Amino acid sequence: MHRYAKLVLAAAVAGLTVLAGVPAHASGGSVNAVDVLTVTSLAGPNVSVNDVLQASLKTGTKVTFMSAPGGTTGVTCTVSSFSATVLTNPGAGGTATESLTVQTFSTCTANVVGVTCVQSVTVDNLPYGATVNGTTKAVKITGTTAKPIQTTVKLCTLLGTITCVYQADLNTVTGTASNVDNSISFSNQKFNKTTGPSTCFANGYFSAVYAPVKDTTVSGSPVVFTQ
């Protein structure tokens, strides 16, 4: 009997030793060895459902909202960030889903004729749905009929403040994720003016690079990879 007790104790100690080596935040119950979204590396722990992913502009870059694709006239912001909550994270090669809950823009300027300053740039109707395809690395943000993807830009003029409201063409904004710098980039995404005087340009083309994307729910906020 004494020998049996020793065996049970030894087994318990061994079990605790194994558990000690398990990360405090793993895949959150994922049955896959590797999911679409992982942290630290491509072979790192899977991102858990309900984790919050955040990113600011890549160092040295800025947001542009121009009147023509690749143009030089429009609004530029040097500070921007987003926050999204992971809703699903299937096996690698699948499509993860997220809810874009926050996106902000600040320190903005404009070189539009008649405009003296940018008072604010606000993203309306949040949250938006978002998907990340592990195979193609395509990122897709979509609004709804009731809550379309919409941005309100308030500009200062000599005659007072004007308000320009833009909605994403086809209610969709698409981008690309990269594991090189853990970024999400958007290029010349078209927005159409729905409200505003003639000083507001008819169309706006949104470009930005956010990096690195981090999982802020995990201790140390490790970078996020897509596969």
DASULJO-V573533 format. One record per residue. N is the residue number from 1. RES is the residue in three letters. OMEGA is omega in whole degrees, 0 to 359 (* if undefined). Layout:
((N	RES	OMEGA) (N	RES	OMEGA))
//
This chain:
((1	MET	179) (2	HIS	180) (3	ARG	180) (4	TYR	180) (5	ALA	178) (6	LYS	180) (7	LEU	179) (8	VAL	180) (9	LEU	180) (10	ALA	179) (11	ALA	180) (12	ALA	178) (13	VAL	179) (14	ALA	180) (15	GLY	178) (16	LEU	179) (17	THR	178) (18	VAL	181) (19	LEU	181) (20	ALA	181) (21	GLY	181) (22	VAL	179) (23	PRO	181) (24	ALA	180) (25	HIS	181) (26	ALA	190) (27	SER	177) (28	GLY	177) (29	GLY	179) (30	SER	179) (31	VAL	181) (32	ASN	176) (33	ALA	180) (34	VAL	178) (35	ASP	179) (36	VAL	182) (37	LEU	176) (38	THR	177) (39	VAL	177) (40	THR	180) (41	SER	178) (42	LEU	179) (43	ALA	183) (44	GLY	179) (45	PRO	177) (46	ASN	175) (47	VAL	182) (48	SER	172) (49	VAL	182) (50	ASN	173) (51	ASP	181) (52	VAL	178) (53	LEU	182) (54	GLN	175) (55	ALA	172) (56	SER	179) (57	LEU	175) (58	LYS	182) (59	THR	178) (60	GLY	180) (61	THR	179) (62	LYS	174) (63	VAL	173) (64	THR	177) (65	PHE	191) (66	MET	183) (67	SER	178) (68	ALA	179) (69	PRO	180) (70	GLY	182) (71	GLY	182) (72	THR	180) (73	THR	180) (74	GLY	183) (75	VAL	179) (76	THR	178) (77	CYS	181) (78	THR	178) (79	VAL	178) (80	SER	177) (81	SER	175) (82	PHE	177) (83	SER	181) (84	ALA	179) (85	THR	180) (86	VAL	180) (87	LEU	176) (88	THR	179) (89	ASN	184) (90	PRO	180) (91	GLY	181) (92	ALA	181) (93	GLY	179) (94	GLY	181) (95	THR	177) (96	ALA	178) (97	THR	182) (98	GLU	173) (99	SER	178) (100	LEU	188) (101	THR	183) (102	VAL	169) (103	GLN	185) (104	THR	177) (105	PHE	177) (106	SER	185) (107	THR	184) (108	CYS	176) (109	THR	179) (110	ALA	175) (111	ASN	178) (112	VAL	180) (113	VAL	179) (114	GLY	182) (115	VAL	182) (116	THR	178) (117	CYS	174) (118	VAL	181) (119	GLN	179) (120	SER	172) (121	VAL	187) (122	THR	175) (123	VAL	184) (124	ASP	169) (125	ASN	176) (126	LEU	7) (127	PRO	174) (128	TYR	174) (129	GLY	179) (130	ALA	176) (131	THR	177) (132	VAL	181) (133	ASN	184) (134	GLY	182) (135	THR	184) (136	THR	185) (137	LYS	180) (138	ALA	176) (139	VAL	183) (140	LYS	178) (141	ILE	182) (142	THR	174) (143	GLY	177) (144	THR	178) (145	THR	180) (146	ALA	181) (147	LYS	181) (148	PRO	175) (149	ILE	188) (150	GLN	177) (151	THR	178) (152	THR	180) (153	VAL	177) (154	LYS	185) (155	LEU	176) (156	CYS	175) (157	THR	179) (158	LEU	181) (159	LEU	181) (160	GLY	182) (161	THR	174) (162	ILE	181) (163	THR	179) (164	CYS	180) (165	VAL	182) (166	TYR	175) (167	GLN	182) (168	ALA	177) (169	ASP	182) (170	LEU	178) (171	ASN	184) (172	THR	172) (173	VAL	182) (174	THR	179) (175	GLY	182) (176	THR	176) (177	ALA	179) (178	SER	176) (179	ASN	180) (180	VAL	180) (181	ASP	179) (182	ASN	186) (183	SER	166) (184	ILE	183) (185	SER	177) (186	PHE	183) (187	SER	174) (188	ASN	177) (189	GLN	190) (190	LYS	172) (191	PHE	181) (192	ASN	179) (193	LYS	177) (194	THR	180) (195	THR	175) (196	GLY	179) (197	PRO	184) (198	SER	177) (199	THR	176) (200	CYS	180) (201	PHE	188) (202	ALA	180) (203	ASN	175) (204	GLY	181) (205	TYR	188) (206	PHE	176) (207	SER	179) (208	ALA	174) (209	VAL	179) (210	TYR	181) (211	ALA	351) (212	PRO	173) (213	VAL	183) (214	LYS	174) (215	ASP	186) (216	THR	177) (217	THR	181) (218	VAL	179) (219	SER	180) (220	GLY	180) (221	SER	180) (222	PRO	180) (223	VAL	184) (224	VAL	176) (225	PHE	182) (226	THR	180) (227	GLN	*))
//
